[in-house]
Amino acid sequence: MSRETEGAAQRFRGLDTWSTADILETLWASQSRGVAACLPALPELERVVGAAHERLAQGTGRLIYTGAGSSGVLAALDALELQATFGWSSSRLAILLAGGLDLAQGINGGAEDDGAAGRERVTALRPGPSDVVLGVSASGRSAFTVGVLSEGRRHGALAVAMASVEDSPLLEAADHAVLLRTGAEVIAGSTRLSAGTAQKVALNLFSTALMTRLGFVFDNLMFHVRPENAKLRQRCISIIAHIAQVGEQAATEALALHGDIPRAVLGLGGCSPAEADAILARSGGNLRTALQERASQGKAVSCPR
C-alpha cells in the first residue's frame, strides 16, 4: 500500500502490444480517475483554503510552493500563474523546486533525494507564522519536499501537503494533508499520468478558491489580468465595460488612461488617480470593497451583482 503509485497493475500488462485505440482509451480512463480522486479531498481542501486565508489575509505572508520532478513543475506552474491571473505580488511568492527552476537541461531527478538542501533553501527565506508552505509529491517520499515542508512548519509556517500515498512522510509532516488516492499508473511508476492530473486539478482548486476568498476575483472575473498582448487587452476592456456598465469605447479610453482594470473602473466612477490609489490601498486591492466604499460616500459606481 505504501508504494501504491509505483505498483505494476496486472490489468495493464502487455500494454505495448495493444492497439493505439485501446491504449488511448485506457489512458483516458486513468486521467478520469485522477480527476475523480480530487472529490474525496474537497473537505480537506476547504479546510486548507480557510487556514491559508487566515494567514495570508494579514497582507504580509507568502505562498511558498515546493516539489521535485514533475510534481514540482506542476507546483511551479500553479505559482507562476498567480500574478498574471490574480495580481498576486511576486514579493509574496517563492518557488522551491528541487534542482532549481532552470529546466533547460531537463528535470534533475537526483535532487529530490537531498533533504538537507530543502531545509537550507526554505530556511534562507526565513519563513514565519504568516507564511504558507505547499508541498507536492505523488509518492510523498521526496526528501527535498519533506525537508522544505517540515522545516517551514518548524518555523511556524502553515504546512500543506498533497500526495497520493496515505501515511507517507510528506503527509505526516504537514498541518493539512490532502490525500489524492490515484493508485497504480497505467505505466508503472509514471506519476506524471493520473497522479499528475490529480495534482494539477487540486492545485487549481486550492489557488483559485484561495485567491477568490482573498478578494482577487470580482464576480467570476480575473480583474487583475494585465493587458500584455492584444487578446488580454481586449479581455481587460470587456471586464471594465461589464463592471462599470459602460460601452467598449469608454472602457478602452479608461484602460489607456488608467493602465489597469480596477483603476479604470474607479476612474469611470469619478475617482481621480490619487483617490483610486488610496481606495485600493485601503481595500487591499479588493475591487468589490473599493466600490462599496465609493458607494458609501454617495458616489456609487455601477456594480453588477
C-alpha positions in Angstrom: 0.0 0.0 0.0 2.8 2.4 0.8 4.1 2.2 -2.7 0.7 2.2 -4.5 1.6 4.9 -7.0 4.6 2.8 -8.3 2.9 -0.6 -8.3 2.6 -2.5 -11.6 -1.1 -3.3 -12.1 -1.8 -6.6 -13.7 -4.6 -5.2 -15.9 -2.1 -3.1 -17.8 0.4 -5.9 -18.6 1.1 -6.2 -22.3 0.3 -2.6 -22.9 2.9 -2.3 -25.6 1.1 -5.0 -27.7 -2.3 -3.2 -27.5 -3.9 -1.2 -30.3 -3.4 2.5 -30.3 -7.2 2.9 -29.7 -7.1 0.7 -26.6 -4.0 2.5 -25.2 -5.7 5.9 -25.7 -8.9 4.7 -24.1 -7.0 3.2 -21.1 -5.0 6.4 -20.6 -8.2 8.5 -20.8 -9.8 6.3 -18.1 -6.7 6.8 -15.9 -6.9 10.5 -16.3 -10.6 10.4 -15.3 -9.6 8.5 -12.2 -7.1 11.3 -11.4 -9.8 13.9 -11.6 -12.2 11.8 -9.6 -9.6 11.4 -6.8 -10.0 15.1 -6.0 -13.6 14.7 -5.0 -13.0 13.0 -1.6 -10.3 15.6 -0.9 -12.7 18.6 -1.2 -13.4 18.8 2.6 -9.7 18.9 3.4 -9.1 21.4 0.6 -11.8 23.6 2.2 -10.0 23.5 5.5 -6.7 24.2 3.7 -8.1 27.3 2.0 -9.6 28.6 5.2 -6.3 28.1 7.1 -4.3 29.7 4.3 -6.7 32.6 4.0 -6.4 33.3 7.8 -2.6 33.6 7.4 -2.4 35.5 4.1 -5.3 37.9 4.7 -3.0 39.8 7.1 -1.3 41.2 4.0 2.3 40.2 4.5 2.5 36.4 4.3 4.0 34.4 1.4 2.9 31.4 -0.6 5.9 29.0 -0.8 5.5 26.2 -3.3 7.8 23.2 -3.3 8.2 19.9 -5.0 10.6 17.7 -7.1 10.3 16.2 -10.6 7.0 16.5 -12.4 5.2 17.2 -9.2 7.5 20.2 -8.6 7.0 21.5 -12.1 3.2 21.4 -11.7 3.5 23.3 -8.4 5.8 25.8 -10.0 3.3 26.3 -12.9 0.5 27.0 -10.5 2.6 29.5 -8.6 3.8 31.3 -11.8 0.3 31.9 -13.0 -0.8 33.7 -9.8 0.5 37.1 -10.7 -0.9 37.2 -14.2 -4.2 35.8 -13.3 -4.9 37.3 -9.9 -2.3 40.1 -9.4 -0.6 38.2 -6.6 2.6 40.1 -5.8 5.8 38.3 -6.7 7.2 39.6 -3.4 4.7 37.3 -1.7 5.6 34.2 -3.7 8.5 31.7 -3.6 9.1 28.5 -5.6 11.5 25.9 -4.2 11.9 23.3 -7.0 14.5 20.6 -6.3 17.4 21.3 -8.6 16.2 24.8 -9.3 13.9 26.4 -11.9 16.4 26.3 -14.8 14.9 23.3 -16.8 16.9 23.9 -20.0 18.7 20.6 -19.4 15.6 18.8 -18.1 14.5 17.8 -14.6 17.2 17.0 -12.1 15.9 13.7 -10.8 18.6 13.2 -8.2 17.9 16.5 -6.5 14.7 15.2 -4.9 16.8 13.0 -2.5 18.5 15.9 -0.9 16.5 16.7 2.2 19.2 18.9 3.6 19.0 21.1 0.5 15.3 21.5 1.0 15.8 22.6 4.6 18.5 25.0 3.7 16.6 26.7 0.9 13.5 27.3 3.0 15.5 28.4 6.0 17.1 31.1 3.7 13.6 32.5 3.2 13.2 33.0 6.9 9.6 31.6 7.0 7.2 32.5 9.8 3.6 32.2 11.0 2.2 34.4 8.3 3.6 32.1 5.5 2.0 29.1 3.8 4.3 26.3 2.5 2.7 23.9 0.0 4.5 20.7 -0.9 3.5 18.3 -3.7 4.8 14.8 -4.2 3.0 11.8 -5.7 4.7 9.2 -3.6 5.0 11.6 -0.6 8.6 10.4 -0.1 10.6 13.2 -1.9 13.2 14.0 0.8 13.7 17.5 -0.6 10.0 18.3 -0.4 9.6 16.8 3.0 12.7 18.8 4.2 11.1 22.1 3.0 7.8 21.3 4.5 9.0 20.1 7.9 11.5 23.0 8.3 8.9 25.6 7.2 6.5 24.2 9.8 9.2 24.2 12.4 9.5 27.9 11.9 5.7 28.4 12.3 4.5 28.5 8.7 1.3 26.7 7.8 2.4 23.4 6.1 0.2 21.9 3.4 0.9 18.6 1.6 -0.6 17.0 -1.4 0.4 13.3 -2.1 -1.2 10.1 -3.5 0.0 7.7 -0.8 -1.6 7.5 2.6 0.7 7.8 5.7 3.6 8.9 3.5 6.3 11.1 5.1 5.1 14.3 3.4 1.6 13.9 4.6 2.8 13.2 8.1 5.0 16.3 8.1 2.0 18.6 7.3 -0.6 20.6 9.3 -3.0 19.7 6.5 -2.7 16.6 4.5 -4.5 16.4 1.1 -4.6 12.8 0.0 -5.2 12.2 -3.7 -5.6 8.5 -3.9 -4.9 7.7 -7.6 -3.5 4.2 -7.3 -1.2 2.4 -9.7 -0.4 4.1 -13.0 -1.1 2.6 -16.5 2.7 2.8 -17.0 4.0 1.6 -13.7 5.6 4.4 -11.6 4.9 7.2 -14.2 3.2 9.5 -11.8 3.1 12.2 -14.4 -0.1 10.4 -15.5 -3.1 10.1 -13.2 -1.3 11.3 -10.1 -0.1 14.4 -12.1 -3.6 15.1 -13.3 -4.9 14.9 -9.7 -2.2 17.3 -8.6 -2.9 19.8 -11.3 -6.6 19.8 -10.5 -6.0 20.0 -6.7 -3.6 22.9 -7.2 -6.1 24.7 -9.4 -8.8 24.2 -6.8 -6.6 25.4 -4.0 -5.2 28.5 -5.6 -8.3 29.7 -7.3 -10.5 29.3 -4.2 -7.9 31.0 -2.1 -7.4 33.9 -4.4 -11.2 34.3 -4.6 -11.5 34.4 -0.8 -8.7 36.9 -0.7 -10.6 39.3 -2.9 -8.6 38.9 -6.2 -11.7 37.9 -8.1 -14.7 40.2 -8.9 -17.8 38.3 -9.7 -16.2 35.5 -11.7 -13.8 37.8 -13.4 -10.0 38.0 -13.0 -9.9 41.7 -12.7 -6.1 41.9 -12.2 -5.3 40.5 -15.7 -2.7 42.6 -17.3 -3.1 44.0 -20.9 0.2 42.5 -22.1 -1.0 41.4 -25.6 -3.9 42.1 -27.9 -6.0 39.2 -26.5 -5.5 40.3 -22.9 -6.1 43.9 -23.7 -9.4 43.1 -25.2 -10.3 41.0 -22.2 -9.4 43.9 -19.9 -11.7 46.2 -22.0 -14.6 43.7 -21.7 -14.2 43.3 -18.0 -14.1 47.1 -17.5 -17.2 47.5 -19.6 -19.0 44.8 -17.6 -18.1 46.1 -14.2 -18.6 49.8 -14.9 -21.5 49.2 -17.2 -20.2 51.4 -20.0 -19.6 50.9 -23.7 -16.5 49.4 -25.2 -15.2 52.8 -26.4 -15.4 54.3 -22.9 -13.8 51.2 -21.4 -10.9 51.4 -24.0 -10.3 55.0 -23.2 -10.3 54.3 -19.4 -7.9 51.5 -19.7 -5.5 53.6 -21.8 -5.8 56.4 -19.2 -5.5 54.4 -16.0 -3.5 51.4 -17.1 -5.4 48.6 -15.3 -8.9 47.3 -14.6 -9.5 48.4 -11.0 -8.2 52.0 -11.6 -10.1 52.3 -14.8 -13.4 51.2 -13.2 -12.9 53.6 -10.3 -11.9 56.4 -12.8 -15.1 55.8 -14.7 -16.9 56.4 -11.4 -15.3 59.8 -11.0 -12.2 58.9 -8.9 -9.0 60.8 -9.6 -5.9 58.6 -9.9 -4.9 59.6 -6.3 -8.3 58.8 -5.0 -8.4 55.4 -6.8 -4.9 54.5 -5.4 -6.0 55.5 -1.9 -9.2 53.4 -2.0 -7.5 50.4 -3.4 -4.8 50.6 -0.8 -7.4 50.7 2.0 -9.3 47.8 0.4 -6.1 45.7 0.0 -6.8 45.6 -3.8 -10.3 44.2 -3.3 -12.4 45.9 -6.0 -15.7 45.0 -4.5 -14.7 46.5 -1.2 -13.4 49.6 -3.0 -16.7 50.0 -4.9 -18.6 49.6 -1.7 -16.5 52.3 0.0 -17.2 54.6 -3.0 -20.9 53.9 -2.8 -20.9 54.7 1.0 -19.5 58.1 0.1 -22.6 58.7 -2.1 -20.5 58.4 -5.3 -21.7 55.0 -6.5 -20.1 53.2 -9.4 -22.5 50.7 -11.0 -21.7 47.3 -9.7 -23.3 44.2 -11.2 -24.5 41.6 -8.7 
